[in-house]
Amino acid sequence: MASPSLREQLREAQTENQALRANNESLRARLDRLVEDNESLRDRVARLEAELKADSSTTGKPPSSDPIGPRKKRAERRAEARGAKRRQGKQPGAPGANLARRAPEHVVPHKPSCCSSCGADLAGAEVVCKQVRQVIDLPPVVPVVTDHVAYRLRCKCGAETLGDYPPEARAPVCFGPEVRAFATYLLDRQHLPIERTAELLEDLLGVKVSTGWLCAVQAEAARRLTPFLAWVKERLGGEPVVHADETGTAVGTTKHWVHTLSTNLLTLIAVHPKRGAEALADIGVLPGYAGTIVHDGYASYDLFSLATHAQCGAHILRHLKDVGQCDLFTLWAAEVTRVLMEAKAASEAAALAGLPAVEPALAADIRSRYHAALGTAFGLLPPGPKPRLRHTGGWSDAQRKAWNLATRMREDADQVLRLLDDTRVPFTNNRAEQSLRMVKLHDKISGPFHSISAAEAFAAARSYLQTAADHNQNLLGTLRQLFTTGAWFPALAAPG
């Protein structure tokens, strides 16, 4: 067989070379995809590991959700801060918290009948001294059943007139205001599940109490609180500083949002299907509000442009701690934290001195160091455009977190440092978070609300009880007043 010609050999070599080039290009493209997938997976793993390590000190999670380890470390740090030699219980010099004696309703004498030494009868013996121990206890709970009898009388003119029943006698047989107030207290202050509340009342009263009746009592409390809630909204609209926050809750199988607007003496809690600006407008305080709203940086609050805004420093400190867990950003996070704490101290010192704002030279110095620290952060990040979406490679998860936080703090610097311009603005938004804490407690104990009306009734009662608690009122007494003469209203000076 004749050997192939040189031309044929060259053609075969060219064909083979083209095939090798095509295969090489395919392998290169595959390698690029594998590298990109590897970067994405590495980014995803880093993010998931960070989420596993996250706790309440670096995120918005509640402390109760922390594992045992972080909680133990917090307890050790608190013990170290108090001093290693501090013993548990009352400290030397601290005021005691013993029960105080009060005027007794009953006095029960206890005299020995015979001598402990010789056994002689001690009747009529001389009293040498006496010792008194006082016992404070509850009497057995026995329901008081009252028949209200309305008589129909006939006048000489022939007309008949029926006597009026008191407001509490609303049905042939019904529970009075004391029972309704106590039921509301158990449900909305002590957060007992409705079934256990019914069981407790049945054990106390010896009368079957239905869960449907308890739902009706909560609805009645909400109706009676309508003028109180309207007053709180009007009052909040004139306050110079209000705290705002929101948290999710379940109503049946649907997620709703619980919103709060509060001050140190006023609390408004409302439930809405939405989280954003529509809900905030429907609640009715923020439209037209011209004071300062303290919040966590949620963008919907910024839509209320008549108000000024302040962001919670505690939230930012948690983000800084999270970012600072990466060695590259540890020093930067520590520097920004130091500047924020100096701003807090300067604002609080100015407030104690009665000043409306921090002294201009000191405020300018804090702002200068604040922006210089942010510039340092951007210098540590990769050059070029902002980071791509998560799990797409190019930027690590820590770099994205640092870029997002530094960008937010630069764009919202006036909100982060608002406390320098107005010493009435606190460093944190803890007031609003405290108002919503009981909502999360209710979710943990009682589970989802069975209807939107039940959630709204709970929110109304919590608004009333939290406001009363801030004014050091007896909460059971304020509920008793609600079911008799009407809602309690606090006496407040004009906002300013």
Secondary structure, 3 states (H helix, E strand, C coil): CCCCCHHHHHHHHHHHHHHHHHHHHHHHHHHHHHHHHHHHHHHHHHHHHHHHHCCCCCCCCCHHHCCHHHHHHHHHHHHHHHCCCCCCCCCCCCCCCCCCCCCCCCCCCCCCCECCCCCCECCCCCCCCCCCCCCCCCCCCCCCCCCCCCCEEECCCCCEEECCCCCCCCCCCCCCHHHHHHHHHHHHCCCCCHHHHHHHHHHHHCCCCCHHHHHHHHHHHHHHCHHHHHHHHHHHCCCCEEEEEEEEEEECCEEEEEEEEECCCCEEEEEECCCCHHHHHHHCCCCCCCCEEEECCCHHHHHCCCCEEEECHHHHHHHHHHHCCCHHHHHHHHHHHHHHHHHHHHHHHHHHCCCCCCCHHHHHHHHHHHHHHHHHHHHCCCCCCCCCCCCCCCCCHHHHHHHHHHHHHHHCHHHHCHHHHCCCCCCCCHHHHHHHHHHHHHHHHHCCECCHHHHHHHHHHHHHHHHHHHCCCCHHHHHHHHCCCCCCCCCCCCCC
